[in-house]
Amino acid sequence: MSADPLVLAVDDEAGILRLIKLELSTQGFRVVTAENGDSALRMAEEHRPDIVLLDIVMPDMTGLEVMRRLRERTNTPVILLTAKGSDADKVRGLEMGADDYLAKPFSPEELSARVRAVLRRAVGSSGLENIVRAGEVEVDLNRRLVKRNGELVTLTRTEWMLLQHLAANAGKIMLNAELLSKVWGPEYRDDLQYLRVWVSRLRRKLEADRSNPKMIKTFPGIGYMFDLTGEAGAETQDDAAMEDDVEVTS
């Protein structure tokens, strides 16, 4: 990142864009603006910003769709600008890979503080490549991206957190209680069926044959392992069948 980070601000309200540009410019940022999704995508390709401020509610193309397209080509951090109280949009945006959100109306001081915080996190996580590959699946732990056969795989926030812990410890058995505590909290450490259902969700998206998984292996009564060898394990078949018995909606 350069000494003067470049911010792309996207909003269909001219007044919001003026506020953003005025505040961030005085704080030492360079700022370019766009008033719709198509323009935002073109400017992102042309200017390669260090961070994107993106309004969710825009005509023609929503901010969430703009972010989805951005994530197909870049790891640029995104802060979503949301209407006050739009919790569903906030949650969906975070699950899709947003780095933060800022509710309107916001103060100029909060705006610049959020931008600096996200940029610090981005710089801290982008030093060394940290990619885990297993068969046709590629997990980029730094960029929080997952691809299968070169195509981007969309994961919910919970699915990503579970996969992140497994992939970061590839080749190591992660204990059931350890995974439950890390992803959902210590109060879930004994809820084995809950873990089975979420593993099943990951397998549906990543495994070629969920009934005979080659990537996320089950060790009955012990835990799970992200296996880089790509060899099927018969011990997972009974567990995969059990996963279909329970649905988790949250």
N, C-alpha and C positions, 0 to 999 in steps of 0.2 A: 504494500500500500504506500502511495506517495505521501509527501509531507502535507499536501493539501488534498484530502480525500474528495472524490467526486460523488455527489448524491444525485440520484434521479428521483424526482418527486412527481407522482402521478395522481391527479385529482381533477374531476370535472368542474370544481369550483375555483374560479380564478382568484378569489380572495384568499383561499387556503394556500394556493401556490405562492401568492405574494408573501404571505406570512412566513411560510417555510423558507423561501429564498432569502428574505430579509434577515431572519434570525440566524440561519446557518451560514450565510455569507459573512455576517459579523463575527462568527465564531471560527472563521478560517477555512470553511468548506467551500468547494466549488459546487454549484448547483445548476442542473439542467432540469427542465420541466416538460411534462406531457399532459394533455387533457383527456386522453382516451387510451384504450388498450392497444389498438393498432400502433399508434404513435409511440407508446411506451416500449413496445417490443422492438420497433425500428431503432429507437434511440438507445436501448440497451445493447443492441448489436453494434451500433456505430460508436458509442462512447465508452462502453465497458465500465459502467459505474462501480464504485466500491460498495455501494449500498443502495437499496431501492426503498422509498417510502411509497406505499401503494394503497390507495383508497379501495375499499371493498365494493362499495355501491357506485357503479358507473353505468351509463347507458351503453348499449351495443355489446360490450364485453365486460364482465365483472372482474374485480380485482383478483378473485380466486382463480379465474380462468387465466388471467395474465400470469399469475404466479406459477400455475401449473405448466404453462408454456416456457416460462423462464427456467424452471427447474429441469426441463428437458435438455437445456443447452448450457446452463451455467450454475455455479454454486453461490452466486452473489447473495449476500444476506438481504432479507426482506423484513421490513417492519410494516404491518398492516395498520391502516387508519380506519377505525371502526366507529360506528354510531354508538353513543352511550347506551349501554344496556343490551347490545346485540350479542349476547353470550354465545348463541349458537354459531354465529359467524366466526367469533373468536376461536372457539374450540375447533371448528372445522379447519380454519386457517392454520392453527398450530399443528393439527394432525397432518396437514398437507405439506408442512415443512417451513412455515413462517418462523422467523427467529424471535419476533416479539410483536406486540400490538400496542397501539396508542389510541385511546378513546377520545373522540371529539366531544366538546371543545377541549383543547389541550393548551397548556401554557408554553411559551417559547422556551423557557428554561427546561421543562420536562422533555420537550422535543430534542433539544441538543444533548441532554444527558442520556436519553435512550439511544440516540444515534452513536454516541461515543462508546457506550457500554457494549452495544452489539458489535461494533467494529473491533473493540478490544478482544472480545471472544473469538471473532473470526480470525484475527491475526494469530491468536494463541493456538488455534486448532489447525492451522494450515501449513505448519512447518514441514513435516515429513509425510510422505505418502503412507497411508494406512489402509490398504485395500486387502480384503480377504476374498479369495476365490475358491469356489467349490463347484466343480463341474461347469454347468452353464450359468451359474449364479455368481455375481460380483457384488460384494458389500463394501462400500466406501465409508469407513467409519468417521473420517474427518468431515466429509461433505454430507453425510447422512443420506446417501443415495443407494438404492438397490436396483440392479439390473439383472434381467434374465434373458439370455440370448441377445444381449445388446439393447433390449427394450426396458424402459423404466418401469419399475414395479411400485405401485402406490400402496403404502402401508399406513395404517392408523398409528397414532402416537404410541399406543400400548404395544402394538405389533412390533414397531421399530425398537422400543425399549427392550423387549424380550430378545429380539434378534441381535441387538447391539451387544448385550451381555453374552450371548452364546458365541457370536462371531469373534468378539474380542478375546475370548478364551478358547479359540478353536483347538480341537484335539484334547481338550480337558473336560472331564465330566463335571458339569455344574449340578450341585445338589438341588433337589426339589425345593427344600426350605430356603436355600440361598437365592434361587431365582425368584421365588415368591416374595421374599423380603426385599430384594433389590428393586423389583419392578412395581409391586403393589404396596409394599410396606410390611413391617413385622407382624401386623395383626392378621395377615393372610398366609403366614408361613406353613400352616397345616392344611390349607385348602388345595389339596392335590388335584381334585377334579377341575377346579378353576384353571389351573396351569395346563391340564390336558387339553381343554377346549381351546385355549389361545395358541398352544403349539399346533393344534389341528388347523387353525386359521392360517398360521404361517405356512404349514405344509401345503395347503390348498393353493397358495400363491407361488410357492417356490419349488415344490417337488414335482417331478414328472409323473410319479406314481405315489400318491399319498399312502396307499396301503402297504407299500414296500419302500419306505423312505431311505434315501442314500445320503442325505445331508444332515438332517436333524435326527439323531439316533436316540432311542429310549433305552435306558438301563433300569429295568423294572425295580421299583422300590428304592432307587438311588437318585436318578436324575436324568439329565439330557446332555448330549454333546453335539457340537457343530463339527462334523467330520469332513475333512478335506480330501479324504481318499476316494470318496464316491462309491464305496462298496456297500451294497444293501445289507441290512441286518434283519434277520428273521425275527429277532426278539421284539421288534417294534410293531409287528402286525396286530397283536392282541390289543396293544395300547391304542393304536389308531382306530380300531373298531370301537373301543370304549369311548373315544372322544365324541362320537356321533350321538351319544346318549344325552348330552347336556348342551344347552345353548346359553350363551352369555350375551346379553344385549348391550351392556355398558361398554 
